Amino acid sequence: MIEVLIVDDDVRVAQINAAYVAKVPGFRVAAQAHSAAGALATVEEVPVGLILLDHYLPDRNGLAVVRELRRLGHQVDVIMVTAARDVATVQDAMRHGALQYLVKPFTYAGLRAKLEAYAALRQTLDGGGEAEQAEVDRLFGALWATGEPALPKGHSPTTAELVRGALRGADGPLSAQEIADSAGMSRQTAQRYLKLLERTGNVRLTLRYGETGRPEHRYAWAAG
């Protein structure tokens, strides 16, 4: 299990992020902190392998936390999870060793994709040995790849992510109307994106026959 420290100044957001992490196989929430000082103290006391770190903290920003961790010799991995999206902050995060950068607001599916890519990287690195250039490229690509094909012109990545999130978070197949209600969009919009995701192999379509004899289309996430 990869032990995770959630750091966010908003207690409610931290709890939501913790609930997301707990749903991803192979990850366990070790602790939560709501300030830079709390995060640094927790790392000293609790063994953690990964920190989901907000940038906007009440005492010091997230980048200052990363710098202090490195100064103290802690090699814990960091994924920035923050609303800060200016290029300078992103560059600074990368230079100081943040492996990934997830911009708020995000869905469970978005966080899950980042965590799964990170887990795959950890598993490969823990195996040791030597890596050829192709393997190195694959490892670095796994960190940043979204795992989803590019959308055709006229399709919104945000809307597609809402549909993916509704499907990935479901206990079973859903109708287009159920997905639309869950994602907060019209049924027609949901159907358009469902057809696209079905064509790319991300969604599996099944038919359910009711009393009227007309089959109902049901959709389930099929991309892992």
Disulfide bonds with the S-S distance in Angstrom:
none
